[in-house]
Amino acid sequence: MNLKLNLRTLLAPIFLLIVSCNKELKSNSTVEKYIPVLNIQAEKAFKKIDTLKAYFCDYPEECERYNKLTYIEKRRFEERVTKNRVHLAQDFLYSYPNDEHYYEVLKFFFNLNFEPRFLVGTIPDSLSMFFSKEIPFGTPEYYKRLRSLPIDIEAKNEWLDRGYELAEKFLQSNASIEKKLKIENDILGRDLRCAYELYKSLDKRNKGLEEVYWKQFDRQYWESFRLRMNNLIEKYADIEIMATYVERFISFVSKLSPHLTELYWGKFLELTNDNHPKSNKKGFKAIHKMAKTNLNALRTVDESKPLEMIVKSIEGTRINLADLRGKVVLIDFWTIRCLPCIQEMPYVQAIYEKYRNQGFEVIGLAGNGDNSKDRVLEIIKKQGATWPQVLDKGEDAIISYHSLYNIKSYPTVWLLNKEGVIVDKNARGIRLEPLIRQNLGLDD
């Protein structure tokens, strides 16, 4: 009896230990299974966001439906699309803060295609008729209607503040300095776009009478953004890509206020001069070189003289217009969003093949950056365009010629004669071939 009791006494702790170990193993097993489930959920959530990041009109069936909507219906459609993206991105960022895709989704959150208009739910009766009318794009009346869209200011401010909060949290993380710069630049870009939405709605019909006023207004309006860019330059002084961000900033502003282009390059040249303590940093050097190059180009633009241009193609080939003297050259300014530009490529290709051996060349300047490289390559492959293509706002571009020449509308196609002088700024369609023949001297 005592033996049995002693055995029970001895075996009890062992039994409890075994039970405890089994529970722990089961618990560990559960954890091991739970982590992959989280990863799978995050991966599914990311893929859903990733498939929606392209603008909805990249899908033909949605484009067709969209084009039949009224003005206000189109704005509602855009609102639904962008708000859905914002919610998906926001849920991901708060649910999976340690996921490998966090940085990428954070970039999406600050992307143009994730920006709602924040329209109110109900349009007042007094505005219903105003929004039902068809008004030509770009007219003063069009922008007046744009200004009249009823906006939920509280919701927009909440979205803006949430962006600042997410950005600040990321900046406090152990992410690389390059990624932190990217996020800071992205949030600056978001704020620039918000300012642009207000700016483009201004009624400037009396600009001719108030030119001095509007120039002063422009300078004051964009000044806070230039100062924010200065802060980024100081903070990320040793990162060369900072020069590309400066160029993109000036390119953006110069489309709206061309008279600020030279002033701003001069300001950045002054900021990065040899007297600055950080003048030997890589970013400062790159910005200084880019500013000097752009200022020289701006001060030597003279359309009565041969056009000067040095670019690098997507394939890495250096192209200097000076080396093409003696040939007739077509400069095609285009963007991936310009449907007419893309539609004309097969026609230009046919002309290119017909006259290439007789001294005709084409250079495509896509007004896009490196993030659009795959899309550019996809377009030219599909359209059969074999002439050199340049990412005019890519990292390899010291000068953006779209900005330098204030290209605002597309297609814009320039034809240069054998001396390199611009002879036509609308060399497209049925006008193109006769112009080429004339300047090649084939009609003599």
C-alpha positions as CSV (number, residue, x, y, z in Angstrom):
1,M,0.0,0.0,0.0
2,N,2.8,2.3,1.0
3,L,4.6,1.3,-2.2
4,K,1.6,2.1,-4.3
5,L,1.2,5.5,-2.6
6,N,4.9,6.2,-3.1
7,L,4.7,5.3,-6.8
8,R,1.7,7.5,-7.2
9,T,3.5,10.3,-5.4
10,L,6.5,9.8,-7.6
11,L,4.6,9.4,-10.9
12,A,2.2,12.4,-10.4
13,P,4.8,15.1,-11.1
14,I,6.0,13.2,-14.2
15,F,2.4,12.9,-15.4
16,L,1.9,16.6,-14.8
17,L,5.1,17.4,-16.7
18,I,4.0,15.3,-19.7
19,V,0.6,16.9,-19.8
20,S,2.2,20.3,-19.5
21,C,4.7,19.5,-22.3
22,N,1.9,18.3,-24.5
23,K,-0.1,21.5,-23.9
24,E,3.0,23.6,-24.8
25,L,3.7,21.6,-27.9
26,K,0.1,22.1,-29.0
27,S,0.4,25.8,-28.1
28,N,3.6,26.1,-30.2
29,S,2.0,24.1,-33.0
30,T,-0.9,26.6,-33.0
31,V,1.5,29.5,-33.1
32,E,3.4,28.0,-36.0
33,K,0.2,27.5,-37.9
34,Y,-1.2,30.9,-37.0
35,I,1.8,32.9,-38.3
36,P,1.6,31.5,-41.9
37,V,-2.2,32.1,-41.8
38,L,-1.5,35.8,-41.1
39,N,1.1,35.9,-43.9
40,I,-1.4,34.3,-46.3
41,Q,-4.1,36.8,-45.3
42,A,-1.6,39.7,-45.8
43,E,-0.5,38.3,-49.2
44,K,-4.2,38.1,-50.3
45,A,-4.8,41.6,-49.0
46,F,-1.7,42.9,-50.8
47,K,-2.6,41.2,-54.1
48,K,-6.1,42.8,-54.0
49,I,-4.6,46.2,-53.6
50,D,-1.9,45.6,-56.2
51,T,-4.5,44.6,-58.8
52,L,-6.5,47.9,-58.2
53,K,-3.6,50.3,-58.3
54,A,-3.9,51.0,-62.0
55,Y,-6.4,53.7,-62.9
56,F,-9.8,52.2,-63.8
57,C,-9.7,53.4,-67.4
58,D,-7.0,50.9,-68.1
59,Y,-9.8,48.5,-68.3
60,P,-11.8,48.8,-71.6
61,E,-15.2,47.7,-70.3
62,E,-15.1,50.2,-67.4
63,C,-13.9,53.0,-69.8
64,E,-16.9,52.3,-72.0
65,R,-19.3,52.5,-69.1
66,Y,-17.6,55.5,-67.6
67,N,-17.7,57.5,-70.8
68,K,-21.6,57.3,-70.9
69,L,-22.0,58.8,-67.4
70,T,-22.9,62.4,-66.7
71,Y,-20.4,64.8,-65.1
72,I,-21.5,64.2,-61.5
73,E,-21.9,60.4,-62.1
74,K,-18.3,60.3,-63.3
75,R,-17.2,62.1,-60.1
76,R,-19.2,59.6,-58.0
77,F,-17.7,56.7,-59.9
78,E,-14.2,58.0,-59.3
79,E,-15.0,58.6,-55.6
80,R,-16.2,55.0,-55.1
81,V,-13.1,53.6,-56.8
82,T,-10.6,55.7,-54.9
83,K,-12.3,55.4,-51.5
84,N,-12.3,51.6,-51.9
85,R,-8.6,51.7,-52.6
86,V,-7.9,54.0,-49.6
87,H,-9.9,51.7,-47.3
88,L,-8.0,48.6,-48.5
89,A,-4.6,50.2,-48.2
90,Q,-5.4,51.7,-44.8
91,D,-6.7,48.4,-43.4
92,F,-3.5,46.7,-44.6
93,L,-1.2,49.2,-43.0
94,Y,-2.9,49.0,-39.6
95,S,-3.4,45.2,-39.8
96,Y,0.0,44.1,-41.0
97,P,2.6,46.6,-39.8
98,N,5.4,44.1,-40.0
99,D,4.6,42.6,-43.4
100,E,7.1,42.7,-46.2
101,H,4.7,44.6,-48.4
102,Y,4.1,47.4,-45.9
103,Y,6.4,49.9,-47.6
104,E,4.9,49.3,-51.0
105,V,1.3,49.7,-49.7
106,L,2.3,52.9,-47.9
107,K,3.6,54.2,-51.3
108,F,0.2,53.3,-52.8
109,F,-1.6,55.3,-50.0
110,F,0.2,58.5,-51.2
111,N,-0.4,57.7,-54.9
112,L,-2.6,59.8,-57.1
113,N,-4.9,56.9,-57.8
114,F,-5.6,56.6,-54.1
115,E,-6.9,60.2,-53.7
116,P,-10.7,60.7,-53.2
117,R,-12.4,63.9,-53.9
118,F,-14.4,63.6,-50.7
119,L,-17.7,64.6,-52.3
120,V,-20.7,65.0,-50.0
121,G,-23.5,62.5,-50.2
122,T,-26.1,64.8,-51.5
123,I,-25.8,67.6,-54.1
124,P,-28.0,70.6,-53.2
125,D,-30.9,71.2,-55.6
126,S,-29.4,74.6,-56.4
127,L,-26.4,72.9,-58.0
128,S,-28.1,69.9,-59.7
129,M,-28.9,71.7,-62.9
130,F,-25.4,73.2,-63.0
131,F,-23.8,69.8,-62.8
132,S,-26.1,68.3,-65.4
133,K,-24.9,70.6,-68.2
134,E,-22.1,69.6,-70.6
135,I,-19.3,72.1,-70.3
136,P,-16.1,71.9,-72.4
137,F,-13.0,70.8,-70.5
138,G,-10.5,73.5,-69.6
139,T,-12.9,76.5,-70.0
140,P,-13.5,79.0,-67.1
141,E,-17.0,77.5,-66.7
142,Y,-15.5,74.0,-66.3
143,Y,-13.3,75.1,-63.5
144,K,-16.1,77.1,-61.9
145,R,-18.1,73.9,-61.7
146,L,-15.0,72.1,-60.3
147,R,-14.8,74.7,-57.6
148,S,-18.4,74.2,-56.8
149,L,-18.2,70.5,-56.0
150,P,-19.5,70.1,-52.5
151,I,-16.6,68.7,-50.4
152,D,-16.6,67.0,-47.0
153,I,-13.8,69.1,-45.6
154,E,-13.7,67.1,-42.3
155,A,-13.3,63.8,-44.1
156,K,-10.5,65.2,-46.3
157,N,-8.6,66.7,-43.3
158,E,-8.9,63.3,-41.5
159,W,-7.4,61.6,-44.6
160,L,-4.6,64.2,-44.8
161,D,-3.8,63.8,-41.1
162,R,-3.8,60.0,-41.3
163,G,-1.2,60.3,-44.1
164,Y,1.0,62.4,-41.9
165,E,0.6,60.0,-39.0
166,L,1.5,56.9,-41.2
167,A,4.5,58.8,-42.7
168,E,5.8,59.9,-39.3
169,K,5.4,56.3,-37.9
170,F,7.4,55.0,-40.9
171,L,10.1,57.7,-40.4
172,Q,10.6,56.5,-36.8
173,S,11.1,52.9,-37.9
174,N,14.4,51.2,-38.8
175,A,13.7,51.4,-42.5
176,S,16.5,52.4,-44.8
177,I,17.2,56.1,-45.3
178,E,16.4,55.8,-49.1
179,K,12.9,54.4,-48.3
180,K,12.3,57.2,-45.7
181,L,13.3,59.8,-48.3
182,K,10.8,58.2,-50.8
183,I,7.9,58.4,-48.3
184,E,8.7,62.0,-47.4
185,N,8.9,62.9,-51.1
186,D,5.6,61.1,-51.7
187,I,3.7,62.9,-49.0
188,L,5.1,66.2,-50.4
189,G,3.9,65.1,-53.8
190,R,0.4,64.4,-52.4
191,D,0.2,67.8,-50.8
192,L,1.4,69.4,-54.1
193,R,-1.4,67.7,-55.9
194,C,-3.9,68.9,-53.4
195,A,-2.6,72.5,-53.9
196,Y,-2.8,71.9,-57.7
197,E,-6.5,71.0,-57.5
198,L,-7.2,74.4,-55.9
199,Y,-4.8,76.3,-58.1
200,K,-6.1,75.1,-61.4
201,S,-9.6,76.1,-60.5
202,L,-8.6,79.8,-60.3
203,D,-10.3,82.1,-62.8
204,K,-7.5,83.9,-64.6
205,R,-9.5,85.3,-67.5
206,N,-8.1,88.7,-66.8
207,K,-4.5,87.4,-66.6
208,G,-3.4,89.8,-69.4
209,L,-4.5,92.8,-67.3
210,E,-3.2,91.4,-64.0
211,E,0.0,89.6,-65.2
212,V,2.2,91.1,-62.4
213,Y,-0.4,90.2,-59.8
214,W,-0.6,86.5,-60.9
215,K,3.1,86.2,-61.1
216,Q,3.4,87.4,-57.5
217,F,0.5,85.2,-56.5
218,D,2.2,82.1,-58.1
219,R,5.5,82.7,-56.3
220,Q,3.8,83.1,-52.9
221,Y,1.5,80.1,-53.5
222,W,4.2,77.6,-54.2
223,E,6.8,79.1,-51.8
224,S,6.0,76.8,-48.9
225,F,6.6,73.7,-51.1
226,R,10.0,75.0,-52.2
227,L,11.0,75.5,-48.6
228,R,9.8,71.9,-47.8
229,M,12.0,70.7,-50.7
230,N,14.9,72.7,-49.2
231,N,14.4,70.8,-45.9
232,L,14.5,67.4,-47.7
233,I,17.7,68.4,-49.5
234,E,19.3,69.3,-46.1
235,K,18.0,66.1,-44.4
236,Y,19.0,63.7,-47.2
237,A,22.1,65.5,-48.4
238,D,24.0,62.4,-49.3
239,I,21.4,60.7,-51.5
240,E,21.9,61.4,-55.2
241,I,18.3,60.7,-56.2
242,M,17.4,63.9,-54.3
243,A,18.3,65.7,-57.5
244,T,15.7,63.8,-59.4
245,Y,13.0,64.7,-56.9
246,V,14.1,68.4,-57.2
247,E,13.7,68.2,-61.0
248,R,10.3,66.6,-60.7
249,F,9.2,69.3,-58.3
250,I,10.3,72.1,-60.6
251,S,8.7,70.3,-63.6
252,F,5.4,70.1,-61.8
253,V,5.4,73.8,-60.8
254,S,6.6,75.0,-64.1
255,K,3.6,73.5,-66.0
256,L,1.4,75.9,-64.0
257,S,3.8,78.8,-63.5
258,P,6.6,78.7,-66.2
259,H,8.1,82.0,-65.0
260,L,9.2,80.3,-61.8
261,T,11.4,77.7,-63.5
262,E,14.5,79.8,-63.8
263,L,14.0,81.4,-60.4
264,Y,13.7,78.0,-58.7
265,W,16.7,76.4,-60.4
266,G,18.6,79.5,-59.3
267,K,17.5,79.0,-55.7
268,F,18.6,75.4,-55.7
269,L,21.9,76.3,-57.3
270,E,22.4,78.9,-54.6
271,L,21.5,76.5,-51.8
272,T,24.0,73.8,-52.9
273,N,26.9,76.1,-53.7
274,D,30.4,75.6,-52.4
275,N,29.9,77.7,-49.3
276,H,27.4,75.3,-47.8
277,P,28.8,72.9,-45.2
278,K,27.2,69.9,-47.0
279,S,28.4,70.9,-50.5
280,N,30.6,67.8,-50.7
281,K,27.6,65.5,-50.2
282,K,26.5,63.4,-53.1
283,G,23.0,64.8,-53.2
284,F,24.2,68.4,-53.0
285,K,26.6,67.8,-55.9
286,A,24.0,66.1,-58.0
287,I,21.5,69.0,-57.5
288,H,24.2,71.6,-58.1
289,K,25.2,70.0,-61.4
290,M,21.5,69.6,-62.5
291,A,20.7,73.2,-61.5
292,K,23.6,74.6,-63.4
293,T,22.8,72.4,-66.5
294,N,19.2,73.5,-66.6
295,L,20.0,77.1,-66.1
296,N,22.4,77.0,-69.0
297,A,19.8,75.3,-71.1
298,L,17.1,77.8,-70.2
299,R,19.4,80.8,-71.0
300,T,20.4,79.5,-74.4
301,V,16.9,78.5,-75.8
302,D,16.6,80.2,-79.1
303,E,14.3,78.5,-81.7
304,S,16.0,80.3,-84.5
305,K,19.2,78.3,-83.7
306,P,19.8,74.5,-83.9
307,L,18.1,72.7,-81.1
308,E,20.5,71.3,-78.4
309,M,19.6,68.1,-76.7
310,I,21.5,65.3,-75.1
311,V,19.5,62.3,-73.8
312,K,19.9,58.7,-72.9
313,S,17.5,56.1,-74.4
314,I,15.8,53.4,-72.4
315,E,18.4,51.0,-73.8
316,G,21.2,53.2,-72.5
317,T,22.3,54.7,-75.8
318,R,23.5,58.3,-75.6
319,I,21.8,60.6,-78.2
320,N,23.1,64.0,-79.1
321,L,21.2,66.1,-81.6
322,A,24.4,67.7,-82.7
323,D,25.5,64.2,-84.1
324,L,22.3,64.1,-86.2
325,R,23.0,67.3,-88.2
326,G,22.4,66.5,-91.8
327,K,19.3,64.5,-91.0
328,V,15.7,65.5,-90.6
329,V,14.6,64.6,-87.1
330,L,11.2,64.2,-85.5
331,I,10.9,64.9,-81.8
332,D,7.8,63.1,-80.4
333,F,6.8,64.5,-76.9
334,W,4.3,62.0,-75.5
335,T,3.1,60.3,-72.3
336,I,1.6,56.9,-71.4
337,R,-1.7,58.6,-70.7
338,C,-2.0,60.3,-74.2
339,L,-4.2,57.9,-76.3
340,P,-3.8,59.9,-79.6
341,C,0.0,59.8,-79.1
342,I,-0.1,56.0,-78.8
343,Q,-2.6,55.6,-81.7
344,E,-0.4,57.5,-84.1
345,M,2.7,55.3,-83.5
346,P,2.0,52.7,-86.2
347,Y,1.6,55.5,-88.8
348,V,4.8,57.2,-87.7
349,Q,6.5,53.8,-87.8
350,A,5.5,53.3,-91.4
351,I,6.9,56.8,-92.3
352,Y,10.1,56.0,-90.3
353,E,10.6,52.8,-92.3
354,K,9.9,54.5,-95.6
355,Y,12.4,57.4,-95.1
356,R,14.9,56.2,-92.5
357,N,17.5,55.3,-95.1
358,Q,17.1,58.7,-96.8
359,G,18.1,60.6,-93.7
360,F,15.0,60.6,-91.4
361,E,15.2,59.9,-87.7
362,V,12.7,59.9,-84.8
363,I,13.2,60.3,-81.1
364,G,10.5,59.6,-78.6
365,L,10.5,61.7,-75.3
366,A,8.1,60.0,-72.9
367,G,7.2,62.5,-70.2
368,N,7.3,59.8,-67.5
369,G,9.8,58.5,-64.9
370,D,11.4,55.2,-64.3
371,N,8.3,53.8,-62.6
372,S,6.6,53.9,-66.0
373,K,9.4,52.2,-67.9
374,D,7.6,48.8,-68.2
375,R,4.5,50.5,-69.4
376,V,6.5,52.5,-72.0
377,L,8.1,49.3,-73.2
378,E,4.8,47.5,-73.4
379,I,3.2,50.3,-75.5
380,I,6.0,50.6,-78.0
381,K,6.2,46.8,-78.4
382,K,2.4,46.6,-79.0
383,Q,2.5,49.6,-81.4
384,G,5.6,48.4,-83.2
385,A,7.5,51.6,-82.6
386,T,11.3,50.9,-83.2
387,W,12.8,54.4,-82.8
388,P,14.7,55.3,-79.6
389,Q,12.6,56.2,-76.6
390,V,13.7,58.3,-73.7
391,L,12.2,58.5,-70.2
392,D,12.3,62.3,-70.0
393,K,11.8,62.3,-66.2
394,G,13.8,59.3,-65.4
395,E,16.8,59.1,-63.0
396,D,19.2,59.4,-66.0
397,A,17.7,62.6,-67.2
398,I,19.6,65.7,-66.1
399,I,17.2,67.9,-68.0
400,S,13.4,67.4,-68.5
401,Y,12.8,68.7,-71.9
402,H,9.0,68.5,-71.4
403,S,9.6,71.1,-68.6
404,L,12.3,73.1,-70.3
405,Y,10.1,73.7,-73.4
406,N,6.9,74.0,-71.3
407,I,5.1,71.1,-73.1
408,K,1.5,71.2,-71.7
409,S,-0.6,69.4,-74.3
410,Y,-0.2,66.2,-76.2
411,P,0.5,65.1,-78.9
412,T,3.3,67.6,-79.4
413,V,5.6,66.7,-82.3
414,W,8.5,68.9,-83.6
415,L,10.3,68.5,-86.9
416,L,13.9,69.7,-87.2
417,N,15.5,70.4,-90.6
418,K,19.0,69.1,-91.5
419,E,20.6,72.1,-89.6
420,G,18.7,71.1,-86.5
421,V,16.4,74.1,-86.4
422,I,12.7,73.6,-85.6
423,V,10.6,74.0,-88.8
424,D,7.3,72.7,-87.5
425,K,5.7,72.2,-84.0
426,N,2.7,70.2,-85.2
427,A,4.3,67.7,-87.5
428,R,1.7,64.9,-87.3
429,G,-1.1,63.2,-89.2
430,I,-1.4,63.9,-92.9
431,R,0.9,66.9,-92.6
432,L,3.9,64.8,-91.6
433,E,5.0,63.0,-94.8
434,P,4.9,66.2,-97.0
435,L,7.0,68.0,-94.4
436,I,9.5,65.2,-94.3
437,R,9.8,65.0,-98.1
438,Q,10.2,68.8,-98.3
439,N,13.0,69.0,-95.7
440,L,14.8,66.0,-97.1
441,G,14.7,67.7,-100.5
442,L,12.8,64.9,-102.2
443,D,10.3,67.1,-103.9
444,D,12.9,69.2,-105.9
